[in-house]
Amino acid sequence: MSKLAVNSFNHDVFAPDAPTVSVNYNGKWVRAPRGANVVEVARTQGDFLAHYCYHEKLSVSGNCRMCLFEMGMPKLDANRRPVIGADGHPELNWMPRPQIGCATNVSEGMGIRTNSPLAVECRKGVMEFLLINHPLDCPICDQAGECKLQEYAVEYGAGQSRFVENKIHKPKHVDLGKNIIIDDERCILCTRCIRFAREVLRDDVLGIVNRGGNNAVTCHPRRRFDNEYSLNAVDLCPVGALTSKDFRFKMRVWFLKETKSICTSCGTGCNVTIGSREQTVHRLTPRANEEVNSQWMCDTGRLNIHYLTAQDRFTRPLTLSSGAHYETTWDKALTLAGSKLRGYHGRRIAVLASARMTNEELFLAKKIADELGVTVSAIVPRAGRGDRFLRSADLNPNSGGAKLLGFAADGDGGLGALRDGVRVGQIKALVALHEDVTVSGLTAEELAGLELIIYVGLSPNATAGAAHFVLPSAGFTEKSGTMVNVSGRLQRLNQAHVPPGQAREDWEILRDLRAAATDGMGFASVAEVFAAVADSVSALAGMTLEQVGDLGVRLK
């Protein structure tokens, strides 16, 4: 994992062997990690102390005051020693003024009351204060359904407002950058976005202008919030102030089905949550995994979903006849493609696979290649520009898996041998999986000289246009399987929705193509394919798909 900016909160205090202190939490003496603040101590007790400005990955600002609690400290005798009560614990003096939970670290003998009349009244007062100038536009707010102000107003608010004056109006729909908009009327000035830009991104571009009730968050003069990680600020915003231009007004969040998966836009494999409805992906949001992406993801990966709904996407099998493609059935396409493949062996055939495919798909592609005696199996390398945060210079999400399964994922990935074989007329048949071979150096004329081309993929390209058979496959949100990221971590893709039309998951296509071409053994599920992969790859020996889990497994 690339190094993120240092976080202010020390997670080591929650290590199993971390030192603890004895504190009185809501009348009960418990052990709490030394150095933890009261918000985190509440979590360790299965409780929740409401907060807006606090975030475990950012410095403590203590400005929202939602986490106020009643604090007690041990009574001291004449020798400045704690007075011990009949229960064997220190007697407590309770302070008359509430304290800020996020800015108070626990100490030995400390008392904490989060549900006392004083604490409850403080939360109601803070909620009333925050709602004084907040617009009552929840029905049209993009954050409705996951807004902390909305939730806390119901749970901790007074239920009515005593404010009768006109609300202060602030700038609305302000363009902060290429991907993000701010509505300052909804902002509660928690400063999470400011601290994120300053502390995590090292891009001190946001700040607060004006005074008093006219405070507003904006960009510094002649600056824009165009950082590659700007949309993480939308995730951090507890209200509807910051919104994504891409997701804005597209779908109500309570309609979204959430599926845990990974991003496939580069080799990092950020853990994500797929938000989908009715076979359409509406957004990706980062999912916490301290071993991979912490709690962030780049904007490029987050927005790389629209090709899944492209109008020209393949949805039915196609066969080439008289220079044109015609729709056909899966049975006919697979049977005929498989029978034609049987006529090519060894050096006469090449397989062009993709490190964007899962381990299970690559395994089946390798089986087809081995059973046909293929000597030229290539992978298309993708090198890009990495950064100091999460973006990997390897733009293939599964180069690690390709290497484990015997594909040459380094150098030119075997493309040189493929090009040479086609140009000298040795290679007569090509199975192309999610890759356009013309991008790798072959011309359209050289491609047209092949006797058989089978293309498996999503969208039109030069190779698909010349293919004798086009087999429509699934995108990364439409299938299940595993990948190995650049750090050697095995992670899971989970299917959020089925592919469009008659498109199928790649492992099913390759399983059936293999059966038609080589009489190879079939599999009933992707879990069975993974088991076969584990049997053939020592690094995965004895592992099951379920054991990979939501956060993945580091391979030895």
C-alpha positions in Angstrom: 0.0 0.0 0.0 1.3 3.5 -0.9 1.8 5.8 2.1 -1.1 8.0 3.1 -0.7 11.1 5.2 -0.2 10.4 8.9 -3.5 10.3 10.7 -4.0 12.1 14.0 -5.8 9.3 15.6 -3.6 6.5 17.0 -5.2 3.2 16.2 -2.5 1.4 18.2 -4.4 2.2 21.3 -6.9 -0.4 20.2 -4.3 -3.2 19.8 -5.2 -6.3 21.9 -2.1 -5.7 24.1 -2.5 -1.9 24.4 -2.5 -0.5 27.9 -5.9 0.3 29.5 -7.3 2.5 32.2 -10.3 2.1 34.5 -13.1 4.6 33.8 -16.7 4.9 35.0 -18.9 4.8 31.8 -22.5 5.7 32.5 -22.3 4.3 36.0 -20.3 1.2 35.2 -16.6 0.8 35.8 -15.0 -0.6 32.6 -11.5 -0.8 31.0 -10.8 1.5 28.2 -7.7 2.0 25.9 -5.4 4.6 27.3 -5.2 7.6 25.0 -8.5 7.0 23.3 -11.0 9.8 23.3 -14.5 9.6 24.7 -16.1 9.2 21.3 -14.0 6.1 20.6 -14.4 4.8 24.2 -18.2 4.9 23.6 -17.7 2.7 20.6 -15.8 0.1 22.6 -18.7 -0.1 24.9 -21.2 -0.7 22.1 -22.5 2.8 22.5 -22.6 5.8 20.2 -21.7 9.4 21.0 -23.1 11.6 18.3 -20.6 13.8 16.5 -20.2 15.8 13.3 -16.7 17.3 13.1 -14.8 14.3 14.5 -13.3 11.7 12.2 -10.7 9.1 13.2 -8.6 9.9 10.1 -8.5 13.7 10.7 -7.1 16.0 13.4 -9.5 16.9 16.2 -11.2 20.3 15.8 -13.9 20.1 18.5 -16.1 22.7 16.9 -19.5 21.1 16.4 -20.0 20.4 20.2 -22.4 17.5 19.4 -20.3 15.1 21.5 -20.6 17.0 24.8 -20.7 14.8 27.8 -20.6 15.1 31.6 -17.1 14.5 33.0 -16.1 13.4 36.5 -12.7 13.2 38.1 -11.6 11.4 41.3 -12.0 13.1 44.6 -8.6 13.8 46.3 -7.8 13.6 50.0 -5.4 16.0 51.8 -2.5 14.1 50.4 -3.7 14.5 46.8 -4.6 10.8 46.6 -7.9 9.5 45.2 -10.7 8.8 47.7 -11.7 5.2 47.4 -15.4 4.4 47.9 -17.0 1.3 49.3 -17.0 -0.4 45.9 -13.2 -0.2 45.7 -13.3 2.5 43.0 -12.5 6.2 43.3 -15.3 8.6 44.3 -16.0 11.2 41.6 -16.5 14.9 41.5 -18.7 15.8 38.5 -17.8 19.0 36.7 -20.6 21.6 36.3 -19.8 22.3 32.7 -19.9 19.7 29.8 -16.7 18.6 28.0 -16.0 17.9 24.3 -15.9 14.1 23.8 -13.7 14.0 20.7 -11.1 16.4 22.4 -11.0 14.5 25.7 -8.7 11.5 26.2 -9.6 9.2 29.0 -7.4 8.8 32.1 -7.4 6.6 35.1 -10.4 6.9 37.3 -12.3 9.3 35.0 -16.1 9.5 34.9 -18.1 9.7 31.7 -21.9 10.4 31.5 -23.3 10.5 27.9 -26.9 10.0 28.9 -27.3 12.3 31.9 -29.9 15.1 31.8 -27.1 17.6 31.3 -25.6 15.7 28.3 -29.0 15.2 26.8 -29.9 18.8 27.1 -26.6 19.9 25.6 -27.2 17.7 22.5 -30.7 19.2 22.1 -29.3 22.7 22.3 -26.5 22.0 19.8 -29.1 20.5 17.4 -31.4 23.6 17.8 -28.4 25.9 17.1 -27.3 24.0 14.0 -30.9 24.1 12.5 -31.4 27.8 13.0 -30.2 28.7 9.6 -30.2 25.3 7.9 -32.7 25.1 5.0 -35.6 22.8 5.5 -35.2 21.2 2.1 -34.7 17.5 3.0 -37.1 16.3 0.3 -34.9 17.7 -2.5 -31.5 17.3 -0.8 -29.2 14.8 -2.4 -28.0 13.7 1.0 -31.4 12.7 2.3 -31.4 9.2 3.6 -27.7 9.3 4.7 -27.6 12.8 6.3 -26.3 12.9 9.9 -28.1 16.2 10.5 -31.4 14.6 9.5 -30.8 11.5 11.6 -29.6 13.4 14.7 -32.5 15.9 14.4 -34.9 13.0 14.8 -32.9 11.1 17.5 -31.5 14.0 19.6 -33.5 17.1 18.5 -36.3 18.9 20.4 -38.9 18.1 17.7 -39.8 21.8 17.1 -38.0 25.1 16.5 -38.4 28.3 18.5 -36.7 30.3 15.8 -39.2 32.8 14.1 -36.7 35.2 12.4 -35.7 34.9 8.7 -32.9 32.5 8.0 -29.5 33.7 6.7 -29.1 32.8 3.0 -25.7 31.7 1.7 -24.2 30.8 -1.7 -25.9 27.8 -3.4 -24.6 25.4 -6.1 -21.1 26.8 -6.0 -18.7 25.0 -8.4 -15.7 24.0 -6.3 -13.9 21.8 -8.9 -14.4 19.5 -11.8 -16.2 16.8 -9.8 -17.7 18.6 -6.8 -20.4 21.3 -5.9 -21.0 23.0 -2.5 -24.3 24.4 -1.1 -23.1 26.6 1.7 -26.6 27.0 3.1 -26.5 23.3 4.1 -23.0 23.5 5.5 -22.6 23.1 9.3 -18.9 24.2 9.3 -17.6 20.9 10.6 -14.4 21.5 8.6 -13.9 17.9 7.7 -13.4 18.8 4.1 -10.9 21.5 5.0 -8.9 19.2 7.2 -9.0 16.3 4.7 -7.6 18.6 1.9 -4.9 20.0 4.2 -3.9 16.9 6.2 -4.5 13.9 3.9 -4.1 15.4 0.4 -1.5 18.1 1.4 -3.6 20.4 -0.8 -4.6 23.4 1.4 -7.2 24.7 -1.0 -10.3 25.0 1.1 -11.1 27.5 3.9 -13.8 29.5 5.7 -14.6 33.1 4.7 -16.8 35.8 6.2 -17.8 36.2 9.8 -20.4 35.0 12.3 -23.6 33.6 10.7 -22.3 34.4 7.2 -19.4 31.9 7.5 -19.0 29.8 4.3 -16.6 27.2 3.0 -15.0 28.0 -0.3 -11.8 27.6 -2.3 -8.9 30.0 -1.8 -8.7 32.8 -4.5 -7.7 31.6 -7.9 -7.8 28.0 -6.8 -10.1 25.0 -7.5 -10.6 21.8 -5.6 -9.6 19.7 -8.6 -7.5 17.1 -6.6 -7.7 13.5 -7.9 -9.2 12.6 -4.5 -11.7 15.4 -4.1 -14.8 13.2 -4.0 -13.7 11.7 -0.7 -14.7 15.0 0.8 -18.3 14.2 -0.3 -18.1 11.0 1.7 -16.8 12.9 4.7 -19.5 15.6 4.6 -22.1 14.7 7.2 -24.8 16.8 5.6 -25.8 17.7 2.0 -23.3 20.6 1.5 -20.8 18.8 -0.7 -22.2 16.7 -3.6 -20.8 14.8 -6.5 -21.6 16.2 -9.9 -21.7 12.7 -11.3 -24.2 11.3 -8.7 -26.1 14.5 -8.0 -29.9 14.0 -8.4 -29.4 10.7 -10.1 -30.9 8.3 -7.5 -32.2 8.3 -3.9 -29.8 6.4 -1.7 -32.5 4.3 0.0 -33.2 2.7 -3.4 -29.6 1.6 -3.8 -28.6 -2.0 -3.2 -25.1 -2.1 -1.7 -22.6 -4.7 -2.6 -19.0 -5.1 -1.2 -16.4 -5.4 -3.9 -13.1 -3.9 -5.2 -12.2 -1.2 -7.8 -10.6 -2.5 -11.0 -9.2 0.7 -12.4 -5.6 0.0 -11.3 -3.5 -2.5 -9.4 -4.3 -1.1 -5.9 -7.7 -2.7 -5.8 -9.4 -0.2 -3.5 -12.2 -1.8 -1.5 -15.5 -0.3 -2.6 -19.2 -0.5 -2.0 -21.2 -0.7 -5.3 -24.5 1.2 -5.2 -26.8 -0.3 -7.8 -30.5 -0.4 -8.8 -32.3 -2.2 -11.6 -29.2 -3.5 -13.2 -27.5 -0.1 -13.2 -24.5 1.0 -11.1 -25.1 4.6 -9.9 -22.0 5.1 -7.7 -18.9 3.6 -6.1 -17.9 4.6 -2.6 -14.7 3.6 -0.7 -15.0 0.8 1.8 -12.6 0.9 4.8 -9.6 -1.5 4.6 -6.5 -0.4 6.4 -4.3 -2.8 4.5 -5.3 -1.5 1.1 -6.9 2.0 0.8 -7.6 3.1 4.4 -11.0 4.9 3.8 -10.3 6.6 0.5 -10.3 6.0 -3.3 -9.4 8.2 -6.3 -11.9 10.0 -8.4 -10.8 8.2 -11.6 -11.7 4.8 -10.1 -14.9 6.1 -8.5 -16.2 7.4 -11.8 -15.1 4.6 -14.0 -18.5 3.0 -14.3 -20.3 4.6 -17.2 -18.9 2.2 -19.8 -21.1 -0.5 -18.2 -24.2 1.2 -19.5 -22.8 2.2 -23.0 -25.5 2.1 -25.7 -23.2 0.1 -28.0 -22.4 -2.6 -25.5 -22.7 -6.2 -26.7 -25.7 -8.0 -25.3 -26.2 -11.0 -27.6 -23.8 -13.4 -29.2 -22.8 -12.5 -32.8 -21.4 -14.4 -35.7 -19.7 -13.1 -38.8 -21.3 -13.9 -42.2 -20.6 -12.2 -45.5 -18.7 -9.4 -43.8 -21.4 -8.5 -41.3 -22.3 -9.6 -37.8 -25.6 -11.3 -37.1 -27.2 -12.2 -33.8 -27.3 -15.9 -32.9 -27.9 -18.1 -29.9 -25.4 -19.1 -27.2 -25.7 -22.8 -28.1 -25.0 -22.1 -31.8 -22.2 -19.7 -31.2 -20.4 -21.8 -28.6 -20.8 -25.1 -30.5 -19.6 -23.7 -33.8 -16.8 -21.6 -32.2 -15.6 -24.7 -30.3 -15.7 -27.0 -33.3 -13.6 -24.5 -35.3 -11.1 -24.2 -32.5 -10.6 -27.9 -32.6 -8.9 -27.5 -35.9 -6.1 -25.3 -34.5 -3.3 -26.5 -32.2 0.1 -25.5 -31.1 1.8 -22.6 -32.9 -1.3 -22.1 -35.2 -3.3 -20.5 -32.4 -2.7 -17.7 -29.9 -4.6 -16.6 -26.7 -4.7 -12.9 -25.8 -5.9 -12.7 -22.2 -6.3 -9.7 -20.0 -5.0 -8.8 -16.5 -8.4 -7.2 -16.0 -9.9 -10.7 -15.8 -10.3 -12.5 -12.5 -8.1 -15.4 -11.4 -10.9 -17.9 -12.2 -11.3 -16.5 -15.7 -7.5 -16.6 -16.3 -7.4 -20.1 -15.0 -10.0 -21.3 -17.5 -8.3 -19.4 -20.3 -5.0 -21.1 -19.4 -6.8 -24.5 -19.5 -8.0 -23.8 -23.0 -4.5 -22.8 -24.1 -2.8 -25.8 -22.5 -5.3 -28.3 -23.9 -4.9 -26.9 -27.4 -1.1 -26.9 -27.0 -1.0 -23.1 -27.4 2.6 -21.8 -27.2 1.7 -18.1 -27.5 -0.4 -16.7 -24.6 -0.1 -13.0 -24.1 -1.2 -10.3 -21.6 -1.5 -6.6 -22.4 0.6 -4.6 -19.9 -0.9 -1.2 -18.9 1.5 1.3 -17.4 0.3 4.6 -16.1 1.3 7.3 -13.7 1.0 6.4 -10.1 0.9 8.9 -7.2 1.9 9.1 -3.5 -1.5 8.0 -2.3 -3.4 5.1 -3.9 -3.2 5.3 -7.7 -0.9 2.5 -8.9 1.4 2.8 -12.0 0.1 -0.7 -13.0 -3.3 0.0 -14.5 -4.2 -3.7 -14.7 -6.0 -4.8 -11.5 -4.9 -8.4 -11.6 -1.3 -8.5 -12.9 -0.4 -10.5 -9.7 -3.0 -13.1 -10.5 -1.9 -13.4 -14.1 1.7 -14.1 -13.0 0.5 -16.7 -10.5 -1.4 -18.5 -13.3 1.5 -18.6 -15.7 0.9 -15.6 -17.9 3.8 -13.3 -18.8 2.6 -10.1 -17.3 6.0 -8.3 -17.4 7.8 -6.7 -20.3 5.6 -6.8 -23.4 3.5 -9.6 -21.9 4.2 -11.9 -24.8 2.7 -9.5 -27.4 5.9 -9.5 -29.5 5.6 -13.3 -30.1 1.9 -12.9 -31.0 2.6 -10.1 -33.5 5.5 -11.9 -35.1 3.4 -15.1 -35.4 0.6 -13.4 -37.1 2.9 -11.4 -39.4 4.8 -14.5 -40.7 1.5 -16.4 -41.2 2.2 -19.0 -38.5 -0.7 -18.0 -36.2 -4.0 -18.6 -37.9 -6.5 -18.4 -35.0 -6.8 -16.0 -32.1 -8.9 -16.0 -28.9 -9.0 -12.4 -27.6 -10.4 -11.9 -24.2 -11.3 -8.3 -23.3 -8.4 -6.9 -25.4 -8.0 -5.2 -28.8 -5.0 -6.7 -30.4 -4.7 -3.7 -32.8 -3.8 -1.5 -29.9 -0.8 -3.7 -29.3 0.7 -3.2 -32.8 -1.2 -5.4 -35.2 -2.8 -3.6 -38.2 -6.4 -4.2 -39.3 -5.1 -5.8 -42.5 -3.0 -8.3 -40.5 -5.9 -9.1 -38.3 -8.1 -9.7 -41.3 -5.7 -12.3 -42.5 -6.5 -14.6 -39.6 -8.8 -17.6 -40.3 -10.5 -17.6 -36.9 -11.0 -14.9 -34.3 -13.1 -15.4 -31.2 -13.7 -12.2 -29.2 -15.0 -12.2 -25.6 -15.7 -8.7 -24.3 -18.1 -5.9 -23.6 -17.8 -3.3 -26.3 -16.9 -2.8 -29.9 -13.3 -2.4 -31.0 -11.2 -3.3 -34.1 -10.7 -6.9 -32.9 -14.4 -7.4 -32.2 -15.2 -5.9 -35.6 -13.0 -8.5 -37.3 -14.1 -11.4 -35.1 -15.9 -14.4 -36.4 -17.6 -14.9 -33.1 -18.4 -12.2 -30.5 -19.3 -13.5 -27.1 -20.8 -10.8 -24.8 -19.4 -10.8 -21.3 -19.7 -9.1 -17.9 -18.2 -6.0 -16.4 -16.6 -6.0 -13.0 -19.8 -5.1 -11.1 -21.6 -8.0 -12.9 -19.5 -10.9 -11.9 -17.8 -12.7 -9.0 -14.3 -13.9 -8.6 -10.9 -12.9 -7.1 -7.9 -10.8 -8.0 -4.4 -10.2 -6.6 -3.4 -6.5 -6.2 0.1 -5.0 -6.5 0.8 -5.7 -2.8 0.1 -9.4 -3.2 -3.3 -9.3 -1.5 -6.0 -11.7 -2.7 -9.4 -9.9 -2.8 -12.9 -10.6 -3.9 -15.2 -9.2 -6.6 -18.9 -9.7 -5.8 -21.7 -9.5 -8.3 -23.9 -6.5 -7.7 -26.3 -7.2 -10.6 -26.6 -9.5 -13.6 -25.1 -8.6 -17.1 -27.4 -6.9 -19.6 -29.4 -8.8 -22.2 -27.9 -12.2 -22.8 -24.4 -11.3 -21.8 -22.8 -13.9 -19.4 -20.1 -14.0 -16.8 -16.7 -14.7 -18.4 -16.0 -17.9 -16.4 -19.3 -19.4 -17.8 -18.3 -18.4 -21.3 -14.8 -19.9 -21.0 -16.1 -23.0 -19.3 -18.6 -23.7 -22.1 -16.1 -22.8 -24.8 -13.6 -25.1 -23.3 -16.1 -28.0 -23.2 -16.9 -27.4 -26.9 -13.3 -27.1 -28.0 -11.5 -29.6 -25.8 -14.1 -31.6 -24.0 -12.7 -30.1 -20.8 -14.3 -30.6 -17.4 -17.1 -28.2 -16.5 -17.7 -26.3 -13.2 -21.0 -25.5 -11.6 -20.0 -22.3 -9.8 -17.3 -19.7 -9.5 -16.5 -21.2 -6.1 -15.7 -24.5 -7.8 -13.4 -22.8 -10.2 -11.6 -21.1 -7.3 -11.1 -24.4 -5.7 -9.5 -25.7 -8.8 -7.3 -22.6 -8.9 -6.3 -23.2 -5.3 -5.3 -26.8 -6.1 -3.0 -25.6 -8.9 -1.4 -22.6 -7.4 0.7 -23.2 -4.3 0.2 -19.6 -2.9 -3.6 -20.4 -2.6 -3.3 -24.0 -1.4 -6.1 -25.1 0.8 -8.0 -21.9 0.5 -11.7 -21.5 -0.3 -13.5 -18.5 -1.8 -15.4 -17.9 1.5 -12.1 -17.6 3.4 -11.0 -14.6 1.2 -13.7 -12.6 3.1 -14.6 -8.9 2.7 -11.1 -7.6 3.3 -9.0 -10.1 1.4 -6.0 -12.2 2.4 -2.3 -11.4 2.1 -0.6 -14.1 0.1 2.7 -15.4 1.4 
